Amino acid sequence: MLWKDIMISFRHAGNGTNLLLIHGLFGMGINLNSISRFLSKNFSVYSIDLSEHGKSSWIPSQDIRIYGEILMNWLE
């Protein structure tokens, strides 16, 4: 499977230097809304849903290395 083809759902708020927020275990990006609102006064904040969370694509294997590859492709 090509990890670059995985859809990552995210929310964006604010302007300025880019800042990426990643949720914890069993979470999703929307859980970070209050933090994002505060930080968006000074930053361009991206709150993402990792694969298999929120509205992001599901993958056949849960592996932290695969999550990392998918995230790196999204960042590019």
C-alpha positions as semicolon CSV with decimal commas, in nm:
position;residue;x (nm);y (nm);z (nm)
1;M;0,000;0,000;0,000
2;L;0,124;0,349;-0,080
3;W;0,115;0,545;0,244
4;K;0,121;0,872;0,050
5;D;-0,233;0,792;-0,072
6;I;-0,377;0,777;0,282
7;M;-0,620;1,062;0,356
8;I;-0,540;1,252;0,676
9;S;-0,820;1,465;0,817
10;F;-0,716;1,792;0,980
11;R;-0,843;2,125;1,105
12;H;-0,660;2,452;1,050
13;A;-0,681;2,775;1,248
14;G;-0,481;3,098;1,262
15;N;-0,185;3,247;1,081
16;G;0,185;3,260;1,150
17;T;0,446;2,993;1,204
18;N;0,311;2,642;1,144
19;L;0,235;2,436;1,453
20;L;0,119;2,073;1,442
21;L;-0,099;1,924;1,718
22;I;-0,130;1,545;1,737
23;H;-0,386;1,381;1,963
24;G;-0,309;1,106;2,213
25;L;-0,423;0,745;2,227
26;F;-0,796;0,699;2,151
27;G;-0,821;1,070;2,066
28;M;-0,877;1,278;1,759
29;G;-0,787;1,626;1,640
30;I;-1,117;1,782;1,743
31;N;-1,027;1,707;2,106
32;L;-0,759;1,975;2,073
33;N;-0,997;2,258;1,975
34;S;-0,956;2,466;2,292
35;I;-0,577;2,444;2,273
36;S;-0,586;2,521;1,899
37;R;-0,808;2,827;1,952
38;F;-0,564;2,968;2,208
39;L;-0,252;2,895;2,001
40;S;-0,406;3,020;1,676
41;K;-0,372;3,377;1,802
42;N;0,000;3,351;1,723
43;F;0,042;3,040;1,506
44;S;-0,099;2,860;1,205
45;V;-0,227;2,552;1,391
46;Y;-0,298;2,216;1,229
47;S;-0,483;1,959;1,441
48;I;-0,469;1,623;1,268
49;D;-0,643;1,290;1,302
50;L;-0,390;1,010;1,274
51;S;-0,485;0,714;1,057
52;E;-0,769;0,510;1,210
53;H;-0,884;0,810;1,415
54;G;-1,156;1,065;1,348
55;K;-1,222;1,106;0,977
56;S;-0,881;0,989;0,853
57;S;-0,839;0,676;0,641
58;W;-0,812;0,337;0,801
59;I;-0,507;0,121;0,736
60;P;-0,470;-0,257;0,757
61;S;-0,197;-0,250;1,023
62;Q;-0,156;-0,054;1,346
63;D;0,214;0,021;1,361
64;I;0,379;0,336;1,497
65;R;0,634;0,330;1,213
66;I;0,355;0,329;0,954
67;Y;0,183;0,618;1,135
68;G;0,516;0,803;1,119
69;E;0,554;0,741;0,746
70;I;0,199;0,857;0,678
71;L;0,253;1,170;0,886
72;M;0,582;1,249;0,708
73;N;0,408;1,216;0,370
74;W;0,132;1,448;0,488
75;L;0,386;1,705;0,607
76;E;0,555;1,709;0,266
